[in-house]
Amino acid sequence: MIRTIKVRYGGLVVALDIIAWIIIAVAFIASFAGIVYPVIPSPLMLWIGFLVFQFMLSDGDLSVFFWIAMVILTVILIISDIIANSYFVKKFGGSKWGERIAAIGVIVGSFIIPPFGIIIVPFVAVLITELIQRRTPKEAIYSSIGSLLGFLGGSIAKIVIQLIMIVWFFIAAFV
């Protein structure tokens, strides 16, 4: 059962539940911004929304099953990016260094020319890394394309997982 908490301040009634829902909405939106700006921790933003609801708006409406599922989905959310990047760079012939540099490039790229930096910086960084390792230009470009596809694949996976988590939250909260 969702409860409403109201506080009187100077004769005005401020509904804390409205403020809580605004915090929840901002947290969920920020979780999607975290896909484009990896410095925003998407899983943390989702959990802020869940916890604000649990402690400010509900009387323990979210079940143990919900919390266990969210922990599992959070772990999958965190590793999906790493797995996708690693998989595609390997599949496209990249080296271990190419995989590592792609991951670093995504983080650095979020600060350089946002949001395009998260695509351009890893691509260029993997290209240079592979060329330094004496790969042919064709192999280096191919590995860079793998890095790009890994980032895009990881991003799509994160969007899907986050949508599942948010939809599940609303179902658990209101049904």
DOKEGU-46073 format. One record per residue (C-alpha): residue in three letters; chain; y, z, x. Coordinates in nm, 2 decimals, padded with zeros to 4 digits, always signed. Example, Ala and Ser with C-alpha at 12.3 -4.5 7.8 and 13.67 -1.06 7.14 Angstrom:
ALA | A | -00.45 | +00.78 | +01.23 .
SER | A | -00.11 | +00.71 | +01.37 .
***
This chain:
MET | A | +00.00 | +00.00 | +00.00 .
ILE | A | +00.34 | -00.10 | +00.15 .
ARG | A | +00.59 | +00.18 | +00.13 .
THR | A | +00.97 | +00.16 | +00.13 .
ILE | A | +01.17 | +00.40 | +00.34 .
LYS | A | +01.54 | +00.43 | +00.26 .
VAL | A | +01.80 | +00.63 | +00.46 .
ARG | A | +02.15 | +00.73 | +00.33 .
TYR | A | +02.43 | +00.67 | +00.58 .
GLY | A | +02.79 | +00.72 | +00.47 .
GLY | A | +02.70 | +00.66 | +00.11 .
LEU | A | +02.53 | +00.32 | +00.18 .
VAL | A | +02.17 | +00.28 | +00.13 .
VAL | A | +02.00 | +00.10 | +00.42 .
ALA | A | +01.65 | -00.02 | +00.36 .
LEU | A | +01.45 | +00.03 | +00.67 .
ASP | A | +01.18 | -00.19 | +00.53 .
ILE | A | +01.41 | -00.49 | +00.54 .
ILE | A | +01.50 | -00.41 | +00.90 .
ALA | A | +01.13 | -00.38 | +00.98 .
TRP | A | +01.05 | -00.72 | +00.82 .
ILE | A | +01.34 | -00.87 | +01.02 .
ILE | A | +01.19 | -00.72 | +01.34 .
ILE | A | +00.85 | -00.86 | +01.25 .
ALA | A | +00.99 | -01.21 | +01.17 .
VAL | A | +01.18 | -01.21 | +01.50 .
ALA | A | +00.88 | -01.09 | +01.70 .
PHE | A | +00.66 | -01.37 | +01.54 .
ILE | A | +00.92 | -01.64 | +01.61 .
ALA | A | +00.96 | -01.51 | +01.97 .
SER | A | +00.58 | -01.54 | +02.01 .
PHE | A | +00.61 | -01.91 | +01.96 .
ALA | A | +00.92 | -01.93 | +02.18 .
GLY | A | +00.69 | -01.78 | +02.45 .
ILE | A | +00.49 | -02.11 | +02.45 .
VAL | A | +00.80 | -02.30 | +02.57 .
TYR | A | +00.94 | -02.01 | +02.78 .
PRO | A | +00.64 | -01.84 | +02.94 .
VAL | A | +00.85 | -01.54 | +03.05 .
ILE | A | +00.85 | -01.43 | +02.68 .
PRO | A | +00.51 | -01.26 | +02.64 .
SER | A | +00.37 | -01.42 | +02.32 .
PRO | A | +00.08 | -01.16 | +02.27 .
LEU | A | +00.32 | -00.87 | +02.31 .
MET | A | +00.56 | -01.02 | +02.05 .
LEU | A | +00.27 | -01.05 | +01.81 .
TRP | A | +00.16 | -00.70 | +01.87 .
ILE | A | +00.52 | -00.57 | +01.82 .
GLY | A | +00.51 | -00.73 | +01.48 .
PHE | A | +00.18 | -00.58 | +01.39 .
LEU | A | +00.27 | -00.23 | +01.51 .
VAL | A | +00.61 | -00.23 | +01.34 .
PHE | A | +00.43 | -00.31 | +01.01 .
GLN | A | +00.15 | -00.05 | +01.08 .
PHE | A | +00.39 | +00.24 | +01.16 .
MET | A | +00.70 | +00.15 | +00.95 .
LEU | A | +00.58 | -00.03 | +00.64 .
SER | A | +00.22 | +00.06 | +00.56 .
ASP | A | +00.00 | +00.35 | +00.49 .
GLY | A | -00.27 | +00.23 | +00.73 .
ASP | A | -00.34 | -00.09 | +00.54 .
LEU | A | -00.47 | -00.28 | +00.84 .
SER | A | -00.84 | -00.22 | +00.89 .
VAL | A | -01.03 | -00.14 | +01.21 .
PHE | A | -01.19 | -00.49 | +01.17 .
PHE | A | -00.84 | -00.64 | +01.18 .
TRP | A | -00.74 | -00.45 | +01.50 .
ILE | A | -01.07 | -00.54 | +01.68 .
ALA | A | -01.02 | -00.91 | +01.58 .
MET | A | -00.66 | -00.90 | +01.71 .
VAL | A | -00.77 | -00.75 | +02.04 .
ILE | A | -01.03 | -01.03 | +02.08 .
LEU | A | -00.79 | -01.30 | +01.98 .
THR | A | -00.53 | -01.16 | +02.21 .
VAL | A | -00.77 | -01.18 | +02.51 .
ILE | A | -00.85 | -01.54 | +02.41 .
LEU | A | -00.48 | -01.62 | +02.37 .
ILE | A | -00.41 | -01.49 | +02.72 .
ILE | A | -00.69 | -01.67 | +02.90 .
SER | A | -00.66 | -02.00 | +02.69 .
ASP | A | -00.37 | -02.12 | +02.91 .
ILE | A | -00.55 | -02.04 | +03.23 .
ILE | A | -00.87 | -02.20 | +03.12 .
ALA | A | -00.71 | -02.51 | +02.99 .
ASN | A | -00.50 | -02.56 | +03.30 .
SER | A | -00.79 | -02.50 | +03.53 .
TYR | A | -01.03 | -02.72 | +03.33 .
PHE | A | -00.80 | -03.02 | +03.32 .
VAL | A | -00.68 | -03.01 | +03.68 .
LYS | A | -01.05 | -02.99 | +03.79 .
LYS | A | -01.15 | -03.26 | +03.55 .
PHE | A | -00.88 | -03.49 | +03.69 .
GLY | A | -00.99 | -03.43 | +04.05 .
GLY | A | -00.74 | -03.16 | +04.15 .
SER | A | -00.80 | -02.90 | +04.41 .
LYS | A | -00.81 | -02.52 | +04.38 .
TRP | A | -00.46 | -02.52 | +04.53 .
GLY | A | -00.35 | -02.78 | +04.27 .
GLU | A | -00.48 | -02.54 | +03.99 .
ARG | A | -00.29 | -02.25 | +04.14 .
ILE | A | +00.03 | -02.44 | +04.19 .
ALA | A | +00.01 | -02.57 | +03.83 .
ALA | A | +00.00 | -02.22 | +03.70 .
ILE | A | +00.29 | -02.11 | +03.92 .
GLY | A | +00.48 | -02.43 | +03.83 .
VAL | A | +00.47 | -02.35 | +03.46 .
ILE | A | +00.63 | -02.01 | +03.53 .
VAL | A | +00.89 | -02.14 | +03.77 .
GLY | A | +00.96 | -02.44 | +03.54 .
SER | A | +01.05 | -02.22 | +03.26 .
PHE | A | +01.36 | -02.12 | +03.46 .
ILE | A | +01.44 | -02.47 | +03.59 .
ILE | A | +01.57 | -02.72 | +03.33 .
PRO | A | +01.42 | -02.53 | +03.03 .
PRO | A | +01.23 | -02.63 | +02.83 .
PHE | A | +01.15 | -02.96 | +03.01 .
GLY | A | +01.09 | -02.77 | +03.34 .
ILE | A | +00.76 | -02.64 | +03.22 .
ILE | A | +00.63 | -03.00 | +03.21 .
ILE | A | +00.82 | -03.15 | +03.50 .
VAL | A | +00.79 | -02.87 | +03.76 .
PRO | A | +00.41 | -02.83 | +03.75 .
PHE | A | +00.36 | -03.21 | +03.74 .
VAL | A | +00.57 | -03.25 | +04.06 .
ALA | A | +00.44 | -02.94 | +04.23 .
VAL | A | +00.07 | -03.05 | +04.18 .
LEU | A | +00.16 | -03.40 | +04.30 .
ILE | A | +00.32 | -03.27 | +04.62 .
THR | A | +00.04 | -03.02 | +04.67 .
GLU | A | -00.23 | -03.28 | +04.64 .
LEU | A | -00.04 | -03.52 | +04.87 .
ILE | A | +00.00 | -03.24 | +05.13 .
GLN | A | -00.38 | -03.21 | +05.12 .
ARG | A | -00.41 | -03.57 | +05.22 .
ARG | A | -00.52 | -03.70 | +04.88 .
THR | A | -00.43 | -04.06 | +04.80 .
PRO | A | -00.12 | -04.11 | +04.58 .
LYS | A | -00.35 | -04.23 | +04.30 .
GLU | A | -00.56 | -03.91 | +04.32 .
ALA | A | -00.25 | -03.69 | +04.34 .
ILE | A | -00.09 | -03.85 | +04.03 .
TYR | A | -00.42 | -03.82 | +03.85 .
SER | A | -00.44 | -03.45 | +03.93 .
SER | A | -00.08 | -03.41 | +03.81 .
ILE | A | -00.17 | -03.58 | +03.48 .
GLY | A | -00.45 | -03.32 | +03.45 .
SER | A | -00.20 | -03.05 | +03.50 .
LEU | A | +00.02 | -03.19 | +03.23 .
LEU | A | -00.27 | -03.23 | +02.99 .
GLY | A | -00.39 | -02.87 | +03.08 .
PHE | A | -00.05 | -02.73 | +02.99 .
LEU | A | -00.03 | -02.93 | +02.66 .
GLY | A | -00.39 | -02.83 | +02.57 .
GLY | A | -00.33 | -02.47 | +02.65 .
SER | A | -00.01 | -02.48 | +02.44 .
ILE | A | -00.19 | -02.63 | +02.14 .
ALA | A | -00.46 | -02.37 | +02.17 .
LYS | A | -00.20 | -02.09 | +02.18 .
ILE | A | -00.02 | -02.23 | +01.88 .
VAL | A | -00.35 | -02.24 | +01.68 .
ILE | A | -00.45 | -01.89 | +01.79 .
GLN | A | -00.11 | -01.74 | +01.71 .
LEU | A | -00.11 | -01.91 | +01.37 .
ILE | A | -00.45 | -01.76 | +01.30 .
MET | A | -00.34 | -01.42 | +01.40 .
ILE | A | -00.02 | -01.43 | +01.19 .
VAL | A | -00.19 | -01.57 | +00.88 .
TRP | A | -00.47 | -01.31 | +00.92 .
PHE | A | -00.20 | -01.04 | +00.95 .
PHE | A | -00.04 | -01.15 | +00.62 .
ILE | A | -00.37 | -01.17 | +00.44 .
ALA | A | -00.47 | -00.82 | +00.57 .
ALA | A | -00.13 | -00.68 | +00.48 .
PHE | A | -00.10 | -00.81 | +00.13 .
VAL | A | -00.45 | -00.87 | +00.00 .
***
